[in-house]
Amino acid sequence: MEKDQEHLIAKRLCNRCKKPLEEEAHGNRKSHPDCESRYKKQHQKEKYKVGNTAKLLIQKNETVAAYLYKLDPQKRGISYLVALEQGLKFDCPSIIRERFNKKIFFFDKYGYTIEIVNDEHLIFICHESDL
């Protein structure tokens, strides 16, 4: 009779590898410790990759913006093409601040606005101290 009852008891399966969990495993356990550890490491690696990519892009834009800021001390604007050639990425994560009805896209300490002057797109770089 005991053997018949064993077949009626459902075996709990690991959520990760789908193999049976040990019978003496805690009732709340949903996966093997090794499987959970591997999953957690992989998940953290994937999350870090996205965060690291954004961080590197922001750091690069900060460096380029600092350089462009020094190129334009009179604040006359820099050609959109020159900004692109120097490596400014306009798809970089930024924080939008509004000042004088203009959107300023800030990375960290530097930001930029785009304006059309005489049919030319100009980039105006600003530092947080300018605000």
Secondary structure, 3 states (H helix, E strand, C coil): CHHHHHHHCCCCECCCCCCECCCCCCCCCCCCHHHHHHHHHHHHHHHHHHHHHHHHHHHHHHHHHHHHHHHCCCCCCEEHHHHHHHCCCCCCCCEEEEECCEEEEECCCEEEEEEEECCEEEEEEEEHHHC
